[in-house]
Amino acid sequence: MTRMSNSIMTFVFAGGGTGGHIYPGLAVADELRALAKKNNEDIRIVWFGNSTGMDRNLVEKSGSVDLFVGIPSGKLRRCFSFKNFTDIFKIFAGMLKSYFWLLKVKPLLVFSKGGFVSVTPCAAASLLKIPVITHECDFTPGLATKINTRFASKILISYEETRDFIRKDKREKSVVTGNPVRPQFYSPDRENGKRFLFSERSDYDSTKPILLVLGGSLGAHQINELIAQNLDWLCERFNVVHQCGAKDADSLPKDRNGYFLHPFIYKEMCDVISCADVIVSRAGANSIWECSVLGKPMLLIPLCGSGTRGDQVDNAQFFVKQGAAKMLLGDEADSEHLKTALEEFMIEEKRLSMAERSKALSSEKRPAQKIAELIFQMRGQK
């Protein structure tokens, strides 16, 4: 029997700003704990996240992490903004705090899950000769990941094609892992999802497919408006389950037959997705990988335009190319195109074919488990 280590191994996870940077990291943290337990090792996981915003609440609520450290986070914008100047001081403060906290907790490795808050911990770890692993969940890497690759011993990517977007002198460090999702998505309870959605409603029609509309935890106003404009047409053909976000919840109908409104779904989300027949969603990396793990056909309406770098469009195009989704892009996200696309999804044979292709994209070993094994393998390496 392997003896229990006399010392506790510490790992730092860095990332935040959105749930898409946090939830996948927590999935890796859970797998790392399971792996350490299997090897009779004691570990401590410290999370470096944004000192403001949702990070602390999400991380501490998860129970996956031993300590949360708030790091000041600036952002380098691609356009002119006075905040680019003021954020320099935040970046400097984040660098100092990261450096001294890394000295204090003495981690064997820093794992970055992305977002601008991850840049200063990765840079500080590099100065202290602590190994860095960075993971990119989107099809094309964001600016934070591009910076972090300068410090990383390994660059983990979700798609094979993403290698082409990494600097040529760094590509040999890249490893395709897929995008980690929460462990419960691998053991969903379809019937529990139906009970959660429909047990207190008499207007559920089992002869109709279930259409699940997702706009992320904060909702998506564009999608919410599109659903509201076509609600009669949709409810004639589907049981419409709509996670709308808190901002638009009061403006949407509460008592429409066949329409099941939820401002936010968290704990039951894997069961809810599992019982759905069709998903209408943004194309955030986390959401589409969760749907892929559960083998769901998707109609994607990616965020696009001047307020985004186009990462959701790239994600959606990949899934469309693989036959796992259809996409409404830009001006196509209107009533006419929505109805045309969903009429295809009403054909069961078409849905099942797309579901099979969706499932195939994430049918290999669990990404979170694969990443945890790599972290464990690389711990303490210089």
C-alpha positions, 0 to 999 in steps of 0.5 A, spaced: 500 500 500 502 506 498 504 511 504 500 517 505 505 523 504 507 527 510 506 533 506 500 536 503 501 538 495 498 545 493 496 546 486 493 553 484 488 554 479 487 561 476 481 564 472 475 567 472 470 573 470 465 568 467 462 562 469 465 559 462 472 560 466 470 557 472 465 551 472 470 547 467 476 549 472 472 546 478 470 540 474 478 539 473 479 540 481 474 535 482 477 530 478 484 532 481 482 530 488 479 524 486 486 522 483 490 524 489 485 520 493 486 514 489 494 515 490 493 516 497 496 523 497 493 529 500 492 536 496 490 543 497 487 547 491 487 554 492 483 558 487 486 565 484 480 569 481 477 576 480 477 580 487 470 583 484 464 580 481 462 573 481 468 569 482 468 568 489 461 566 490 461 561 485 468 558 487 466 558 494 459 555 493 462 549 489 466 546 495 471 544 490 477 549 493 480 550 499 482 557 499 479 563 494 484 569 493 482 575 490 486 578 485 486 585 482 484 584 475 485 589 469 484 588 462 488 590 455 482 592 450 484 591 443 480 598 442 482 605 445 479 606 452 481 610 458 480 604 462 487 601 458 491 606 462 487 605 469 487 598 468 495 598 468 495 599 475 490 593 477 495 589 473 501 591 477 497 590 483 495 583 481 502 581 479 504 583 486 499 580 489 500 573 485 507 573 486 507 574 494 501 569 494 505 564 490 511 565 495 506 563 501 502 557 498 508 554 494 504 550 489 507 545 485 503 547 479 499 553 476 493 551 472 490 557 468 483 556 466 483 563 462 480 570 463 484 576 464 485 575 472 489 568 470 495 572 466 498 575 472 498 569 476 501 565 470 507 571 469 508 571 477 509 563 477 514 563 471 518 568 475 518 563 480 520 557 476 513 554 478 510 550 472 504 553 468 499 549 464 494 553 461 487 551 458 483 554 452 476 552 451 474 556 445 475 554 438 480 560 437 484 562 443 483 569 446 488 574 448 489 572 455 491 565 453 495 568 447 499 571 453 499 565 458 502 561 452 509 565 453 509 562 460 506 555 459 509 548 459 503 545 456 498 549 452 491 545 453 486 546 447 479 543 446 480 542 438 485 539 434 484 545 429 486 550 434 493 548 434 493 553 427 492 559 431 497 558 436 504 561 435 509 556 431 514 556 436 509 554 441 505 549 438 509 543 440 507 544 447 499 543 445 495 538 447 488 536 445 484 535 451 477 537 450 473 542 454 472 539 461 465 539 464 462 538 471 462 530 473 454 530 473 453 531 466 456 524 465 451 521 469 444 525 468 437 523 470 432 524 464 426 522 468 428 527 474 429 533 469 422 532 467 419 531 474 423 538 475 420 541 469 413 538 469 411 535 475 407 541 477 404 543 470 398 540 467 400 543 460 406 538 459 404 534 452 408 528 452 407 527 444 411 534 443 418 534 443 422 538 448 425 545 446 430 548 451 432 555 450 438 557 454 442 564 454 447 563 459 446 564 467 445 572 465 440 570 459 441 573 452 436 579 450 436 577 443 434 570 444 429 572 449 426 577 444 426 572 439 422 566 443 417 571 445 415 574 438 414 567 436 411 564 442 404 561 439 408 558 433 413 555 438 408 552 443 404 549 438 409 544 436 414 544 442 414 544 450 418 550 450 423 550 456 426 557 457 432 559 461 431 567 460 436 570 465 433 574 471 433 581 467 428 579 462 424 574 467 418 579 469 417 581 461 415 574 459 409 570 460 408 566 466 401 562 465 402 560 457 400 553 456 406 549 453 411 555 456 415 553 462 419 559 464 425 559 469 430 565 470 436 560 472 437 553 472 443 550 476 443 544 480 438 540 475 441 543 469 444 536 466 438 533 468 434 538 464 438 538 458 438 530 458 431 530 457 430 535 452 430 534 444 432 540 441 437 546 444 437 553 442 443 556 445 448 561 445 455 558 443 459 559 449 464 553 449 462 551 456 454 550 454 455 547 447 460 542 450 455 540 456 450 539 450 455 535 446 456 530 452 449 529 453 448 528 445 444 534 444 442 537 437 443 544 437 440 551 434 446 556 435 445 563 435 452 566 437 454 572 440 457 577 434 458 584 432 463 589 435 462 587 443 465 580 442 472 577 438 468 572 435 469 566 439 462 564 439 461 564 432 468 560 431 465 555 436 458 554 432 461 554 425 465 548 428 459 544 430 455 546 424 461 543 420 461 537 424 453 536 423 452 537 430 448 543 430 445 549 425 446 556 426 443 563 425 448 568 425 447 576 425 441 578 421 439 571 420 437 570 427 429 573 425 423 569 426 423 566 419 429 563 419 428 561 426 421 557 424 425 554 418 430 551 422 426 548 427 421 545 422 427 541 420 428 539 428 421 537 428 423 531 424 425 525 429 430 522 424 434 529 423 434 530 430 437 523 432 442 524 426 445 530 429 444 528 436 449 522 434 454 527 431 454 531 437 455 526 442 461 523 437 465 530 438 465 528 446 465 521 446 473 520 448 475 520 455 473 525 460 477 532 458 477 534 466 480 527 468 485 527 462 487 534 464 487 532 472 492 526 470 496 531 466 497 536 472 498 530 477 504 528 472 507 534 471 507 537 479 513 540 481 517 539 474 521 545 472 
